[in-house]
Amino acid sequence: MKRYVIDEPGPQATLRLEESPDAIAEAGEVLVRVKACSLNYRDLMVLRGSYGEIKQPLVPLSDCAGEVVAVGAGVDGFEPGDRVAGCFFQNWQAGRLTKDVYGSDLGFGQPGVLCELRVFHQHGLVKLPRYVSFVEGACLPCAGLTAFNAVVPHIARDRTVLLLGTGGVSLFALQFAKASGASVIITSSDDAKLERAKANGADHGINYRTIEKWDDEVLRLTDGHGVELVVETGGAQTLERSINSLAPGGHVSLLGQLTGKATGVNVHGLVYKGATMQGVFVGSKQDFLAMNAFVPQLNMAGLIDDIVPFNEAPRAFERIASGKHFGKVVITTDQSSR
Ligand SMILES: NC(=O)c1ccc[n+]([C@@H]2O[C@H](COP(=O)([O-])OP(=O)(O)OC[C@H]3O[C@@H](n4cnc5c(N)ncnc54)[C@H](OP(=O)(O)O)[C@@H]3O)[C@@H](O)[C@H]2O)c1
């Protein structure tokens, strides 16, 4: 089978395509033919060496969907022909995050999924909802689940959510917020993307390039009240304005570092507003199954930016690096995966 690897991460690093022996499903394992993989901002950081040290060579990417080809002895939940997705954290079954979960993340702690065949432990897989294509399903494990956990437990009907930028997590968050009956304010560097986000359900758009004090604009749009929830994908340069945008009693789901890690940021505004802030780190398999019940309410097609064939995978990384994407960039091993 073919797979891509990263030999040496760095600012100019590229992927290398290689032949590797076909994997075999041992006891408790499931062999999956990967049909589609999606990229997250993290995958670009891993390639460029800014995410941390990898075990070289590393198969990149955490998110895939595919079809079960074979199962090992003792596998009871899956059979050949099942449509499945891998869990971002292979060891996080349910409940709170615990120390033993670390290092079980695909595409960094563990070999990733940018390959034609991959073996998973049965605990690290979920079945795809029937109505979701492989391309759509490949977007769920990280971006989908992170957005689900950032939004759904923290928002109610008639409340307002602020989303930063039009990347994969934000556009999933837009879908979950609208499905929850909330209003959405979204920011972007690009007016055309803001129009696209409105066509996908956003109620208001703010260009953060032309409106530097976008937090003031959020307050204006909400008649001085502020938003009940911010999905904080920005980090260092956005967190303080995100807190300024909050309504009293609001919540920040803190998860991103698009502008660097949020160190040295003044978070005192949380005190005055009696607001809460909680980190989100993707989620567990149990969360993934809970999200799947929500997925029929989403317009998944609206958040796919581009679909790139497997043999042109480096182009998918270039698309993310360009910042021109709107939502998810997907790699397919098979043109019928849509
Ligand atoms: N903690 C977790 O579990 C978790 C999970 C997934 C992702 N993340 C993090 O969340 C962030 C987003 O990830 P992603 O995969 O959705 O990224 P992505 O799809 O690559 O999206 C990047 C987008 O972010 C926007 N952006 C860049 N700088 C911005 C700024 N200063 N203010 C507002 N928006 C800005 C841009 O939108 P425009 O082009 O519209 O300006 C850009 O297209 C990353 O930091 C990632 O590491 C964390």
Ligand as a Chemical Component Dictionary entry (heavy atoms), coordinates in Angstrom:
data_LIG
# 
_chem_comp.id                   LIG 
_chem_comp.type                 NON-POLYMER 
_chem_comp.pdbx_formal_charge   0 
_chem_comp.three_letter_code    LIG 
# 
loop_
_chem_comp_atom.comp_id 
_chem_comp_atom.atom_id 
_chem_comp_atom.alt_atom_id 
_chem_comp_atom.type_symbol 
_chem_comp_atom.charge 
_chem_comp_atom.model_Cartn_x 
_chem_comp_atom.model_Cartn_y 
_chem_comp_atom.model_Cartn_z 
_chem_comp_atom.pdbx_ordinal 
LIG N1  N1  N 0  -8.016  22.239 21.149 1  
LIG C1  C1  C 0  -8.488  21.469 20.199 2  
LIG O1  O1  O 0  -8.997  20.374 20.467 3  
LIG C2  C2  C 0  -8.400  21.908 18.772 4  
LIG C3  C3  C 0  -8.994  21.144 17.763 5  
LIG C4  C4  C 0  -8.982  21.627 16.449 6  
LIG C5  C5  C 0  -8.353  22.838 16.171 7  
LIG N2  N2  N 1  -7.760  23.518 17.185 8  
LIG C6  C6  C 0  -7.121  24.808 16.930 9  
LIG O2  O2  O 0  -8.115  25.708 16.454 10 
LIG C7  C7  C 0  -7.552  26.602 15.516 11 
LIG C8  C8  C 0  -8.346  26.507 14.214 12 
LIG O3  O3  O 0  -8.096  25.240 13.626 13 
LIG P1  P1  P 0  -8.714  24.871 12.217 14 
LIG O4  O4  O 0  -8.246  23.498 11.883 15 
LIG O5  O5  O -1 -10.164 25.174 12.189 16 
LIG O6  O6  O 0  -7.944  25.928 11.279 17 
LIG P2  P2  P 0  -8.115  26.258 9.754  18 
LIG O7  O7  O 0  -9.220  25.443 9.169  19 
LIG O8  O8  O 0  -6.783  26.201 9.113  20 
LIG O9  O9  O 0  -8.617  27.772 9.820  21 
LIG C9  C9  C 0  -7.763  28.835 9.870  22 
LIG C10 C10 C 0  -8.600  30.125 9.734  23 
LIG O10 O10 O 0  -8.479  30.874 10.912 24 
LIG C11 C11 C 0  -8.698  32.222 10.641 25 
LIG N3  N3  N 0  -7.758  33.111 11.322 26 
LIG C12 C12 C 0  -6.432  33.233 11.173 27 
LIG N4  N4  N 0  -5.968  34.239 11.941 28 
LIG C13 C13 C 0  -7.046  34.777 12.567 29 
LIG C14 C14 C 0  -7.248  35.863 13.452 30 
LIG N5  N5  N 0  -6.250  36.658 13.847 31 
LIG N6  N6  N 0  -8.509  36.109 13.888 32 
LIG C15 C15 C 0  -9.540  35.349 13.496 33 
LIG N7  N7  N 0  -9.411  34.323 12.636 34 
LIG C16 C16 C 0  -8.183  34.052 12.181 35 
LIG C17 C17 C 0  -8.615  32.391 9.142  36 
LIG O11 O11 O 0  -9.954  32.656 8.702  37 
LIG P3  P3  P 0  -10.264 33.770 7.585  38 
LIG O12 O12 O 0  -9.568  33.291 6.344  39 
LIG O13 O13 O 0  -11.742 33.761 7.490  40 
LIG O14 O14 O 0  -9.715  35.076 8.081  41 
LIG C18 C18 C 0  -8.102  31.036 8.662  42 
LIG O15 O15 O 0  -8.608  30.663 7.408  43 
LIG C19 C19 C 0  -6.077  26.207 15.393 44 
LIG O16 O16 O 0  -5.315  26.987 16.273 45 
LIG C20 C20 C 0  -6.068  24.771 15.836 46 
LIG O17 O17 O 0  -4.818  24.365 16.330 47 
LIG C21 C21 C 0  -7.772  23.083 18.471 48 
# 
loop_
_chem_comp_bond.comp_id 
_chem_comp_bond.atom_id_1 
_chem_comp_bond.atom_id_2 
_chem_comp_bond.value_order 
_chem_comp_bond.pdbx_ordinal 
LIG N1  C1  SING 1  
LIG C1  O1  DOUB 2  
LIG C1  C2  SING 3  
LIG C2  C3  SING 4  
LIG C2  C21 DOUB 5  
LIG C3  C4  DOUB 6  
LIG C4  C5  SING 7  
LIG C5  N2  DOUB 8  
LIG N2  C6  SING 9  
LIG N2  C21 SING 10 
LIG C6  O2  SING 11 
LIG C6  C20 SING 12 
LIG O2  C7  SING 13 
LIG C7  C8  SING 14 
LIG C7  C19 SING 15 
LIG C8  O3  SING 16 
LIG O3  P1  SING 17 
LIG P1  O4  DOUB 18 
LIG P1  O5  SING 19 
LIG P1  O6  SING 20 
LIG O6  P2  SING 21 
LIG P2  O7  DOUB 22 
LIG P2  O8  SING 23 
LIG P2  O9  SING 24 
LIG O9  C9  SING 25 
LIG C9  C10 SING 26 
LIG C10 O10 SING 27 
LIG C10 C18 SING 28 
LIG O10 C11 SING 29 
LIG C11 N3  SING 30 
LIG C11 C17 SING 31 
LIG N3  C12 SING 32 
LIG N3  C16 SING 33 
LIG C12 N4  DOUB 34 
LIG N4  C13 SING 35 
LIG C13 C14 SING 36 
LIG C13 C16 DOUB 37 
LIG C14 N5  SING 38 
LIG C14 N6  DOUB 39 
LIG N6  C15 SING 40 
LIG C15 N7  DOUB 41 
LIG N7  C16 SING 42 
LIG C17 O11 SING 43 
LIG C17 C18 SING 44 
LIG O11 P3  SING 45 
LIG P3  O12 DOUB 46 
LIG P3  O13 SING 47 
LIG P3  O14 SING 48 
LIG C18 O15 SING 49 
LIG C19 O16 SING 50 
LIG C19 C20 SING 51 
LIG C20 O17 SING 52 
# 
